[in-house]
Amino acid sequence: MINTYIAALAAYGLKTGLITADDRIFAINSILAALGLDDYEEPENIPDMELEEILKGLLDFACSKDIIADSIAYRDLFDTKLMACLTPRPSEVIAKFKADYAVSPVTATDNYYKLSRDTDYIRRYRIAKDIKWKTETEYGELDITINLSKPEKDPKAIAAAKNAKQSGYPKCLLCPENVGYAGRLNHPARQNHRIIPVDICGEPWGFQYSPYVYYNEHCILFNTKHTPMVIDKKAFEKLFDFVSKFPHYFIGSNADLPIVGGSILSHEHFQGGNYTFAMAKANIEKEYKIKGFEDVTVGRVKWPMSVIRLRSADTGRLVELADIILTKWRGYTDEAAFIFAETDGEPHNTITPIARRNGDMYELDLVLRNNITTEEHPLGVYHPHAELHHIKKENIGLIEVMGLAVLPARLKNEMQQLADVLVTKGVSAVRSDPVLEKHADWAEEFCSRRTVNADNVHEVIRDEIGKVFAKVLEHAGVYKRTPEGEAAFDRFVEYLNK
């Protein structure tokens, strides 16, 4: 049977175009070497199997022969090694991308995205398990995702990692040294990973897709040097340089401070893709005039977070104005609005920027961020507050800012259990359940204003989760959508004109 799986993997490579007929024998021998085999007999019939089934068969064989331990981490390391037998060399991938780009940027990204999925760098069968829906709110349709595609912590791997030799190579998951890296228990295998070199403002950068693709063509643009994240004038220039090269993509950056920043602040990178988020669709609800930039449209976006949108056909003008706004925001304090530029020498103000092409115009959304903490809100004043932690406790990064909730996997089972309790026992039973007790206040509140039954319980729960996410974003907004908050927003814009 093992020969059938080997032949099926080679057939998959032919079908997807990862290899040609001339590569087939070489690919089979590479798979044999990975499996520690020195004998092969071509099967009479090669069934048409999905990649997940093929890899499972090969991995089960590897486990049965004690080539690898039977655990998620070891299986992930080994199936990547197997896929490397089909993955073209970096030079081939880069040459193909350049040739495709000469046709059009869309052709180049389409084919490169297909490669990233076909090589299983993007594990489509896992991502398909993510639970996704949209919730209509006053801010538009928010995207909600319960993330199930990242593998759970592997107890065997955790135990083994304690005794494993520590390594600082690659320095992080974004470094170009990940290309072709075999991985280890605390670092994913990347033999099937390929990056595209891109010149950004005269510097060498790398372009790749996220292995978790939270949205269509979720890409990452990263500095090939391991250098810290920073939001400055040069960052705005880099965003627009990318958009000029890939006008069908948006590009944005996490902020450069803890709490309001991303998970990898140690390596400068941006995230983009071919997707239109709710924030991009949101309208400007109030226009402003900035002295010296009367040619640039400036406005407050109707969004739960505090967003200034700049629009112009001239990216240079957008960069100049964005730099002024960033500089003044970094040093801005408004005690009445509880905005402090710094406390005890620790800076608090920064910006999450997002750039895009919109018809003949360019847009730059500047999301005002502040990471101050208090005793009442130790995780951040402008962070989801404790009453929302039963749904979302993690930092609000770029993806959430734009309107896509990335929620923890635990919610899948908790929401199913909640639905069962609401239908069979009623809302009063939620508080006595040790797993669901944290959801009790929330469940009691929405059940007081909605009729919940067996036919609609799942729809109601999803809808209410979406509404919680809207509140999460409101908490993260430095200026609240109240008369007082909007007046404070206006005071900052007035300060820009001084």
C-alpha positions in Angstrom: 0.0 0.0 0.0 2.9 2.4 0.7 3.8 2.3 -3.0 0.3 3.5 -3.8 0.6 6.5 -1.6 4.1 7.3 -3.0 2.7 7.1 -6.6 -0.4 9.1 -5.6 1.8 11.9 -4.2 3.8 12.0 -7.4 0.5 12.0 -9.4 -0.6 15.0 -7.2 2.6 16.8 -8.2 1.9 16.2 -11.9 -1.7 17.2 -11.6 -0.9 20.5 -9.8 2.1 21.3 -12.0 4.6 21.2 -9.2 6.6 18.7 -11.2 6.7 17.6 -14.9 6.8 14.1 -16.3 10.6 14.5 -16.5 10.7 15.1 -12.7 8.6 12.1 -11.7 11.3 9.4 -11.1 13.4 12.0 -9.3 10.4 12.9 -7.1 9.6 9.3 -6.3 13.2 8.6 -5.3 13.2 11.6 -3.1 10.1 10.4 -1.3 11.7 6.9 -0.9 14.7 8.5 0.7 12.6 10.5 3.1 10.8 7.3 4.1 14.0 5.3 4.4 13.0 2.9 1.6 15.3 1.5 -1.1 12.7 -0.4 -3.1 9.7 0.6 -5.1 7.2 -1.1 -7.4 4.9 0.9 -9.5 1.2 0.1 -8.6 -1.1 -1.0 -11.4 -3.7 1.5 -10.4 -3.1 4.9 -8.8 -6.3 6.2 -7.1 -7.2 9.9 -7.3 -6.9 10.9 -3.7 -7.0 14.2 -1.9 -3.6 15.5 -0.6 -4.7 15.2 3.0 -5.5 11.5 2.5 -2.2 10.9 0.7 -0.1 12.5 3.4 -2.0 10.7 6.1 -1.1 7.4 4.5 2.5 8.3 4.2 2.7 9.7 7.8 1.0 6.6 9.2 3.6 4.5 7.5 6.4 6.6 8.9 4.9 6.3 12.4 4.5 2.5 12.1 8.2 2.2 11.1 9.3 4.5 14.0 10.7 7.0 11.5 8.8 9.7 13.5 6.8 9.8 16.7 3.1 9.8 16.3 2.2 13.3 17.3 1.1 16.5 15.6 4.5 18.3 15.8 6.5 15.4 14.4 3.9 14.7 11.7 3.9 18.3 10.6 7.7 18.3 10.4 7.7 15.2 8.3 4.9 15.9 5.9 6.6 19.2 5.0 9.8 17.1 4.2 7.7 15.0 1.9 6.2 18.0 0.1 9.7 19.4 -0.4 10.1 16.5 -2.8 7.7 18.2 -5.1 8.4 21.8 -4.5 10.4 23.7 -7.2 13.7 25.4 -6.2 13.6 29.0 -5.1 15.3 30.2 -8.4 12.5 28.5 -10.4 9.8 30.0 -8.4 11.3 33.5 -8.6 11.9 33.2 -12.3 8.3 32.2 -12.8 7.0 35.1 -10.7 9.1 37.6 -12.7 7.8 36.2 -16.0 4.2 36.3 -14.7 4.7 39.8 -13.4 5.7 40.9 -16.9 2.2 39.8 -18.0 0.5 41.5 -15.0 0.8 41.7 -11.2 -2.4 39.8 -10.9 -1.1 36.9 -13.0 2.0 36.8 -10.8 0.2 36.7 -7.5 -2.5 34.3 -8.7 0.1 31.7 -9.8 2.3 32.3 -6.7 -0.7 31.9 -4.4 -1.7 28.7 -6.2 1.9 27.4 -5.7 1.8 28.2 -1.9 -1.4 26.2 -1.6 -0.4 23.3 -3.9 2.8 22.8 -2.0 0.8 22.5 1.3 2.7 25.6 2.7 -0.9 26.8 3.1 -2.7 23.8 4.5 -6.0 24.2 2.8 -7.6 21.2 4.5 -6.9 22.7 7.9 -8.0 26.2 7.0 -11.3 24.7 5.7 -12.0 23.8 9.3 -12.0 27.4 10.5 -15.5 28.6 11.3 -16.4 31.8 9.5 -19.4 34.0 9.2 -20.4 37.7 8.9 -22.4 39.8 11.3 -24.3 42.9 10.3 -23.6 45.9 12.6 -24.0 49.6 12.4 -20.4 49.6 11.0 -21.2 47.2 8.2 -20.6 43.5 7.9 -17.9 42.3 10.3 -16.0 39.1 9.5 -15.9 36.6 12.3 -13.5 33.6 12.4 -12.9 31.0 15.0 -9.4 29.9 14.3 -9.0 26.1 14.1 -6.2 25.8 11.5 -3.3 26.3 13.9 -2.4 23.0 15.4 -3.0 22.6 19.1 -0.1 22.5 21.5 1.5 19.0 21.3 2.2 17.6 24.8 4.9 15.2 23.5 6.6 18.0 21.6 6.4 20.4 24.5 8.1 17.8 26.7 10.8 17.0 24.1 11.5 20.6 23.4 12.6 21.2 27.0 15.5 18.9 26.4 16.2 19.9 22.8 19.2 22.0 21.9 18.2 25.7 21.7 18.8 27.5 18.5 18.7 31.1 17.4 18.5 30.2 13.7 16.4 31.4 12.0 16.0 34.4 14.3 12.2 34.5 13.8 9.5 33.1 11.6 9.8 36.0 9.1 13.5 35.8 8.4 14.4 34.6 4.8 16.6 31.9 6.3 13.3 30.0 6.8 13.2 29.0 3.1 14.0 25.3 3.0 14.6 25.0 6.7 13.8 21.5 8.1 12.4 22.9 11.3 12.5 21.6 14.8 10.0 21.0 17.7 9.8 24.7 18.5 10.1 26.0 14.9 7.9 24.9 12.0 9.4 23.1 9.0 9.7 25.3 5.9 11.2 23.0 3.1 8.1 23.9 1.0 8.4 27.6 1.7 9.4 30.0 -1.1 9.6 33.8 -1.0 9.7 36.4 -3.7 12.3 39.2 -3.6 10.8 42.7 -3.9 12.5 46.0 -4.0 10.8 48.4 -1.6 12.1 51.9 -1.5 15.5 50.7 -2.7 15.8 48.0 0.0 15.6 44.2 -0.4 12.3 42.9 1.0 10.6 39.5 0.8 7.0 38.7 -0.3 5.2 35.6 0.8 1.7 34.4 1.8 0.7 33.7 5.4 0.3 29.9 6.0 -2.9 30.6 7.9 -4.6 32.9 5.3 -7.2 34.6 7.5 -8.6 36.2 4.3 -8.1 35.9 0.5 -4.5 36.0 -0.6 -3.3 37.0 2.9 0.3 38.1 2.2 3.2 39.2 4.3 5.8 41.8 3.1 9.0 41.7 5.3 12.3 43.3 5.5 15.0 40.8 4.7 17.0 42.2 7.6 15.9 41.2 11.1 15.1 44.7 12.2 12.4 45.9 14.7 9.0 47.2 13.7 8.8 51.0 13.4 6.0 53.3 12.2 7.6 56.4 10.6 7.5 58.4 7.4 9.6 55.7 5.7 7.0 53.1 6.6 4.3 55.1 4.8 6.5 55.3 1.7 7.1 51.6 1.8 3.3 50.9 2.0 2.7 53.0 -1.1 5.7 51.6 -3.0 4.1 48.1 -2.5 0.7 49.3 -3.6 2.1 50.9 -6.7 3.7 47.5 -7.6 0.6 45.5 -6.6 -2.4 47.8 -7.1 -4.9 45.0 -6.5 -3.7 44.5 -3.0 -4.1 46.6 0.2 -1.2 46.7 2.6 -1.0 47.7 6.3 1.1 47.5 9.3 0.6 46.6 12.9 1.5 49.3 15.4 5.0 49.4 16.8 4.2 49.3 20.5 3.3 46.4 22.8 -0.4 45.7 23.5 -1.6 47.6 20.4 1.1 46.0 18.2 1.4 42.7 16.4 2.8 39.4 17.7 6.2 39.9 16.0 7.5 43.3 16.9 11.1 42.2 16.4 10.9 42.0 12.6 9.7 44.8 10.4 6.8 43.5 8.2 3.5 44.4 6.7 0.4 42.4 5.9 -1.8 42.7 2.8 -3.9 40.8 0.4 -6.7 40.8 -2.1 -9.7 41.4 0.2 -12.0 44.3 1.0 -12.6 44.6 4.8 -15.6 46.4 6.4 -13.4 49.3 7.4 -12.4 50.0 3.8 -16.1 50.1 2.9 -16.9 52.5 5.7 -17.7 56.0 4.7 -16.1 59.3 5.9 -18.7 60.8 8.3 -17.0 64.1 8.8 -14.5 65.9 6.6 -11.7 68.2 7.8 -9.4 70.7 6.2 -5.7 70.5 7.1 -3.8 73.7 6.5 -1.3 73.3 3.7 -3.0 70.1 2.5 -6.3 71.5 1.1 -5.7 69.2 -1.9 -6.0 66.1 0.3 -9.3 64.7 1.4 -9.2 64.2 5.1 -12.0 62.7 7.2 -13.1 60.8 10.2 -14.3 57.3 9.2 -17.5 55.9 10.6 -15.8 53.0 12.5 -15.7 51.8 16.1 -12.0 52.6 16.3 -10.6 56.1 15.7 -9.6 56.4 12.0 -8.5 59.3 9.9 -8.7 58.6 6.2 -6.5 60.5 3.7 -7.3 60.4 0.0 -5.3 61.8 -3.0 -4.0 60.8 -6.4 -0.6 61.9 -5.2 1.0 59.4 -2.8 3.7 61.9 -1.9 1.2 64.3 -0.4 -0.4 61.4 1.6 3.0 60.5 3.0 3.8 64.1 4.0 0.5 64.6 5.8 0.6 61.2 7.4 4.1 62.0 8.8 2.8 65.2 10.3 -0.2 63.4 11.9 2.0 60.6 13.3 4.5 63.1 14.7 1.9 65.2 16.4 0.0 62.2 17.6 3.1 60.7 19.2 3.5 63.8 21.4 -0.2 64.5 21.9 -1.8 64.6 25.4 -5.5 65.4 26.2 -6.1 64.6 29.8 -9.8 65.3 29.5 -10.0 62.4 27.0 -7.5 60.2 28.9 -5.0 60.4 26.1 -1.4 60.6 27.4 1.6 60.7 25.1 3.7 59.1 27.8 3.8 58.2 31.5 7.0 57.8 33.4 9.0 58.0 30.1 7.0 55.2 28.5 5.5 56.3 25.1 1.9 55.4 24.5 0.7 56.9 21.2 1.3 55.3 17.8 -0.7 54.5 14.6 -1.9 51.4 12.6 -1.7 52.5 8.9 -3.4 50.8 6.0 -2.8 51.8 2.3 -4.8 50.9 -0.8 -5.6 52.0 -4.3 -9.3 53.0 -4.8 -9.9 53.6 -8.5 -7.7 56.5 -9.6 -7.1 57.5 -6.0 -4.9 56.3 -3.2 -6.2 56.0 0.4 -4.3 55.8 3.7 -6.2 55.0 6.8 -4.5 56.1 10.0 -5.9 54.3 13.1 -5.0 56.2 16.3 -3.7 53.8 19.0 -2.7 54.2 22.6 -1.4 51.4 24.9 -1.7 53.0 28.4 -2.7 50.7 31.2 -4.3 51.3 34.6 -5.1 49.2 37.7 -8.7 48.9 36.4 -7.5 47.9 33.0 -4.1 46.2 33.4 -4.2 44.8 29.8 -4.9 48.2 28.3 -7.4 51.0 28.6 -7.9 50.8 24.8 -8.1 47.1 24.7 -11.1 44.7 25.1 -12.2 45.2 28.7 -12.6 42.3 31.1 -16.4 41.8 30.5 -15.6 40.9 26.9 -12.7 38.5 27.6 -15.1 35.5 27.6 -15.1 36.0 23.8 -11.9 38.0 23.0 -9.0 38.8 25.3 -6.1 38.9 22.9 -4.5 42.1 21.4 -6.3 43.9 18.6 -3.9 43.9 15.7 -4.1 45.0 12.1 -6.5 42.3 11.0 -9.0 42.9 13.8 -8.7 46.7 13.3 -9.9 46.3 9.8 -13.0 44.3 10.9 -12.0 40.6 11.0 -12.2 38.9 14.4 -9.7 36.1 14.9 -11.3 34.3 17.9 -9.8 31.4 19.9 -10.5 27.8 19.1 -12.0 27.1 22.5 -15.2 29.0 21.4 -16.2 26.2 19.0 -17.0 23.7 21.8 -18.1 26.4 24.2 -20.7 27.8 21.7 -22.0 24.3 21.0 -22.3 23.6 24.7 -24.0 27.0 25.3 -26.5 26.2 22.5 -27.3 22.8 24.1 -27.8 24.3 27.5 -30.0 27.2 26.3 -32.3 24.9 24.4 -32.5 22.0 26.9 -32.1 23.7 30.3 -32.6 27.4 29.7 -30.4 30.4 30.3 -30.6 30.1 34.1 -28.5 26.9 33.9 -25.5 28.7 32.2 -24.2 30.2 35.4 -24.0 26.8 37.2 -21.9 25.2 34.3 -18.2 25.5 35.1 -17.2 25.8 31.5 -20.0 28.2 30.5 -20.2 30.3 33.6 -18.0 33.1 32.1 -20.6 33.5 29.4 -23.5 33.8 31.8 -23.9 37.6 32.0 -23.7 37.8 28.2 -26.2 35.0 27.6 -28.7 36.4 30.1 -28.5 39.8 28.4 -29.2 38.6 24.9 -31.8 36.1 26.0 -33.6 39.0 27.7 -34.2 40.7 24.4 -34.3 37.8 21.9 -36.3 34.6 21.6 -34.0 31.6 21.5 -35.1 28.2 20.4 -33.7 25.0 18.8 -34.3 26.5 15.3 -32.4 29.7 15.8 -30.0 29.2 18.7 -26.8 28.8 16.6 -27.7 31.8 14.4 -28.4 33.9 17.5 -25.1 33.0 19.2 -23.1 33.8 16.1 -24.9 37.1 15.7 -24.3 38.0 19.3 -20.6 37.1 19.0 -20.3 39.5 16.1 -21.9 42.2 18.2 -19.4 41.5 21.0 -16.6 42.0 18.5 -18.0 45.4 17.5 -17.8 46.3 21.2 -14.3 45.0 21.3 -13.4 47.4 18.6 -15.2 50.2 20.4 -13.1 49.5 23.5 -10.0 49.7 21.4 -10.9 53.1 20.0 -9.2 56.0 21.7 -12.1 58.3 21.0 -15.5 56.9 21.8 -18.5 57.4 19.5 -20.2 59.8 21.9 -20.5 63.6 21.7 -17.7 63.9 24.1 -15.5 61.5 22.2 -16.2 63.1 18.9 -15.4 66.5 20.3 -12.1 65.2 21.6 -11.4 63.7 18.1 -12.0 67.2 16.7 -9.6 68.8 19.2 -6.8 66.6 17.9 -7.6 67.6 14.3 -7.6 71.2 15.4 -4.2 70.6 17.0 -2.9 69.4 13.5 -3.6 72.9 12.2 -1.6 74.7 14.8 
